[in-house]
């Protein structure tokens, strides 16, 4: 009731806490690519794999655009001054 009075939750609604599996999977996904996790650990239970993969994908439209860009970070040889390539 106190949380509803503060405007944190709608009246009559409760919020369940995030599961330990989701918290751990999110933290792993923030730090390491899934491929590295697969290489490092021999046996990862399927539910854990699914949650790590779920949290590995970007959530916001900005992040999706950033990660789906075709730019590899390498300088385009045509755009280099004088057309010189490295």
MDAnalysis code that builds the backbone (N, CA, C; Angstrom):
import MDAnalysis as mda
import numpy as np

u = mda.Universe.empty(258, n_residues=86, atom_resindex=np.repeat(np.arange(86), 3), trajectory=True)
u.add_TopologyAttr("name", ["N", "CA", "C"] * 86)
u.add_TopologyAttr("resid", np.arange(1, 87))
u.add_TopologyAttr("resname", ["UNK", "UNK", "UNK", "UNK", "UNK", "UNK", "UNK", "UNK", "UNK", "UNK", "UNK", "UNK", "UNK", "UNK", "UNK", "UNK", "UNK", "UNK", "UNK", "UNK", "UNK", "UNK", "UNK", "UNK", "UNK", "UNK", "UNK", "UNK", "UNK", "UNK", "UNK", "UNK", "UNK", "UNK", "UNK", "UNK", "UNK", "UNK", "UNK", "UNK", "UNK", "UNK", "UNK", "UNK", "UNK", "UNK", "UNK", "UNK", "UNK", "UNK", "UNK", "UNK", "UNK", "UNK", "UNK", "UNK", "UNK", "UNK", "UNK", "UNK", "UNK", "UNK", "UNK", "UNK", "UNK", "UNK", "UNK", "UNK", "UNK", "UNK", "UNK", "UNK", "UNK", "UNK", "UNK", "UNK", "UNK", "UNK", "UNK", "UNK", "UNK", "UNK", "UNK", "UNK", "UNK", "UNK"])
u.atoms.positions = np.array([
    [0.822, -1.192, 0.000],
    [0.000, 0.000, 0.000],
    [0.861, 1.248, 0.000],
    [1.984, 1.185, 0.722],
    [2.868, 2.353, 0.787],
    [3.471, 2.643, -0.578],
    [3.848, 1.584, -1.304],
    [4.423, 1.781, -2.638],
    [3.393, 2.375, -3.585],
    [2.138, 1.918, -3.474],
    [1.074, 2.458, -4.319],
    [0.818, 3.922, -3.966],
    [0.915, 4.242, -2.690],
    [0.701, 5.624, -2.264],
    [1.789, 6.540, -2.808],
    [2.980, 6.011, -2.979],
    [4.086, 6.800, -3.526],
    [4.055, 6.861, -5.051],
    [3.145, 6.134, -5.647],
    [3.036, 6.142, -7.099],
    [4.009, 5.198, -7.785],
    [4.589, 4.273, -7.028],
    [5.550, 3.351, -7.612],
    [4.876, 2.215, -8.372],
    [3.763, 1.742, -7.871],
    [3.026, 0.659, -8.508],
    [1.552, 1.052, -8.605],
    [0.883, 0.623, -9.672],
    [-0.563, 0.868, -9.742],
    [-1.272, 0.164, -8.582],
    [-2.342, 0.767, -8.125],
    [-3.092, 0.211, -7.008],
    [-3.576, -1.200, -7.342],
    [-3.331, -2.141, -6.454],
    [-3.764, -3.512, -6.653],
    [-2.792, -4.345, -7.479],
    [-1.732, -3.758, -7.955],
    [-0.754, -4.498, -8.755],
    [0.480, -4.764, -7.913],
    [1.014, -5.950, -8.051],
    [2.276, -6.267, -7.389],
    [3.285, -6.642, -8.455],
    [4.534, -6.485, -8.113],
    [5.595, -6.802, -9.056],
    [6.419, -7.931, -8.457],
    [6.584, -9.014, -9.207],
    [7.385, -10.111, -8.695],
    [8.858, -9.821, -8.952],
    [9.719, -10.229, -8.046],
    [11.150, -9.970, -8.223],
    [11.714, -10.796, -9.381],
    [12.778, -10.290, -9.952],
    [13.445, -10.989, -11.048],
    [14.073, -12.269, -10.501],
    [14.021, -13.336, -11.274],
    [14.579, -14.604, -10.815],
    [16.102, -14.534, -10.794],
    [16.696, -15.366, -9.962],
    [18.148, -15.436, -9.886],
    [18.728, -15.868, -11.229],
    [18.042, -16.758, -11.930],
    [18.486, -17.193, -13.255],
    [18.555, -16.012, -14.211],
    [17.519, -15.171, -14.234],
    [17.524, -14.007, -15.126],
    [18.601, -13.002, -14.748],
    [18.785, -12.781, -13.464],
    [19.812, -11.837, -13.030],
    [21.189, -12.330, -13.458],
    [21.471, -13.595, -13.190],
    [22.780, -14.158, -13.541],
    [22.986, -14.184, -15.052],
    [21.964, -14.596, -15.808],
    [22.074, -14.647, -17.267],
    [22.288, -13.267, -17.854],
    [21.615, -12.259, -17.313],
    [21.778, -10.886, -17.793],
    [23.197, -10.391, -17.542],
    [23.729, -10.675, -16.367],
    [25.096, -10.249, -16.036],
    [26.122, -10.947, -16.924],
    [25.931, -12.234, -17.183],
    [26.842, -12.969, -18.075],
    [26.767, -12.376, -19.473],
    [25.564, -12.135, -19.971],
    [25.382, -11.596, -21.327],
    [25.972, -10.195, -21.465],
    [25.978, -9.422, -20.386],
    [26.571, -8.081, -20.426],
    [28.091, -8.134, -20.539],
    [28.701, -9.185, -20.018],
    [30.164, -9.255, -19.950],
    [30.808, -10.064, -21.074],
    [30.169, -11.155, -21.498],
    [30.806, -12.068, -22.439],
    [29.885, -12.431, -23.591],
    [30.447, -12.590, -24.799],
    [29.645, -13.102, -25.913],
    [29.265, -14.559, -25.638],
    [28.123, -14.972, -26.146],
    [27.647, -16.336, -25.880],
    [28.633, -17.378, -26.374],
    [29.298, -17.122, -27.490],
    [30.278, -18.074, -28.029],
    [31.380, -18.340, -27.010],
    [31.841, -17.306, -26.337],
    [32.892, -17.487, -25.329],
    [32.378, -18.303, -24.145],
    [31.129, -18.088, -23.770],
    [30.529, -18.867, -22.675],
    [30.471, -20.338, -23.069],
    [30.052, -20.611, -24.304],
    [29.981, -22.001, -24.778],
    [31.349, -22.667, -24.795],
    [32.368, -21.912, -25.213],
    [33.723, -22.467, -25.281],
    [34.310, -22.712, -23.898],
    [33.971, -21.866, -22.953],
    [34.571, -21.914, -21.618],
    [33.984, -23.027, -20.756],
    [32.686, -23.252, -20.869],
    [32.012, -24.222, -20.004],
    [31.502, -25.395, -20.829],
    [31.792, -26.599, -20.353],
    [31.408, -27.800, -21.093],
    [29.908, -28.043, -21.080],
    [29.296, -27.938, -19.922],
    [27.869, -28.259, -19.807],
    [27.111, -27.064, -19.255],
    [26.235, -26.540, -20.092],
    [25.372, -25.432, -19.672],
    [23.938, -25.918, -19.852],
    [23.156, -25.983, -18.784],
    [21.771, -26.445, -18.922],
    [21.007, -25.582, -19.937],
    [20.119, -26.232, -20.675],
    [19.384, -25.546, -21.736],
    [18.617, -24.310, -21.254],
    [17.938, -24.355, -20.099],
    [17.246, -23.135, -19.647],
    [18.219, -21.970, -19.411],
    [19.407, -22.269, -18.939],
    [20.409, -21.226, -18.717],
    [20.870, -20.672, -20.058],
    [21.129, -21.554, -21.019],
    [21.531, -21.113, -22.364],
    [20.486, -20.184, -22.964],
    [19.224, -20.573, -22.864],
    [18.142, -19.759, -23.439],
    [18.087, -18.363, -22.823],
    [18.267, -18.261, -21.504],
    [18.202, -16.950, -20.850],
    [19.417, -16.094, -21.205],
    [20.598, -16.705, -21.319],
    [21.791, -15.941, -21.711],
    [21.607, -15.414, -23.126],
    [21.123, -16.256, -24.027],
    [20.883, -15.822, -25.403],
    [19.843, -14.701, -25.416],
    [18.774, -14.845, -24.652],
    [17.738, -13.815, -24.584],
    [18.331, -12.474, -24.171],
    [19.147, -12.462, -23.137],
    [19.722, -11.219, -22.634],
    [20.884, -10.718, -23.484],
    [21.379, -11.540, -24.413],
    [22.493, -11.127, -25.272],
    [22.064, -10.150, -26.359],
    [20.785, -10.130, -26.685],
    [20.315, -9.260, -27.754],
    [19.985, -7.878, -27.222],
    [20.259, -6.844, -28.019],
    [19.972, -5.478, -27.570],
    [18.470, -5.254, -27.388],
    [18.118, -4.339, -26.498],
    [16.723, -4.067, -26.171],
    [16.193, -2.798, -26.840],
    [17.009, -1.758, -26.919],
    [16.496, -0.488, -27.433],
    [16.718, -0.384, -28.944],
    [15.903, 0.432, -29.577],
    [16.015, 0.619, -31.030],
    [17.388, 1.180, -31.398],
    [17.911, 2.061, -30.573],
    [19.234, 2.647, -30.826],
    [20.320, 1.569, -30.830],
    [20.276, 0.665, -29.849],
    [21.268, -0.406, -29.783],
    [21.117, -1.373, -30.946],
    [19.882, -1.652, -31.339],
    [19.652, -2.552, -32.469],
    [20.248, -1.951, -33.729],
    [20.037, -0.671, -33.951],
    [20.610, -0.002, -35.125],
    [22.128, -0.012, -35.075],
    [22.684, 0.226, -33.895],
    [24.135, 0.272, -33.752],
    [24.760, -1.089, -34.054],
    [24.178, -2.154, -33.534],
    [24.750, -3.480, -33.722],
    [24.411, -4.096, -35.070],
    [23.405, -3.599, -35.752],
    [23.052, -4.159, -37.049],
    [23.702, -3.395, -38.191],
    [24.522, -2.411, -37.866],
    [25.212, -1.618, -38.879],
    [26.212, -2.491, -39.637],
    [26.366, -2.221, -40.934],
    [27.308, -2.983, -41.741],
    [28.717, -2.407, -41.659],
    [28.887, -1.297, -40.998],
    [30.195, -0.673, -40.873],
    [31.057, -1.513, -39.946],
    [32.218, -1.957, -40.448],
    [33.106, -2.798, -39.646],
    [34.120, -1.986, -38.877],
    [34.129, -0.675, -39.099],
    [35.085, 0.166, -38.413],
    [36.344, 0.386, -39.227],
    [36.526, -0.417, -40.257],
    [37.692, -0.248, -41.128],
    [37.430, 0.919, -42.058],
    [38.479, 1.638, -42.368],
    [38.341, 2.790, -43.247],
    [38.125, 2.303, -44.675],
    [37.198, 2.930, -45.367],
    [36.896, 2.584, -46.749],
    [38.057, 3.068, -47.629],
    [38.725, 2.141, -48.393],
    [39.870, 2.551, -49.198],
    [39.508, 3.598, -50.249],
    [38.278, 3.597, -50.767],
    [37.873, 4.564, -51.769],
    [37.779, 5.954, -51.145],
    [37.374, 6.020, -49.868],
    [37.206, 7.297, -49.206],
    [38.523, 7.860, -48.672],
    [39.589, 7.068, -48.687],
    [40.885, 7.545, -48.156],
    [41.424, 8.634, -49.051],
    [42.112, 9.633, -48.481],
    [42.680, 10.723, -49.285],
    [43.617, 10.176, -50.358],
    [43.425, 10.601, -51.586],
    [44.287, 10.155, -52.675],
    [43.990, 8.755, -53.148],
    [42.976, 8.113, -52.575],
    [42.624, 6.757, -52.977],
    [43.640, 5.721, -52.538],
    [44.542, 6.078, -51.628],
    [45.573, 5.151, -51.174],
    [44.950, 4.088, -50.296],
    [45.446, 2.893, -50.393],
    [44.958, 1.799, -49.537],
    [46.047, 1.439, -48.557],
    [45.628, 0.890, -47.440],
    [46.610, 0.504, -46.421],
    [46.814, -0.986, -46.414],
])
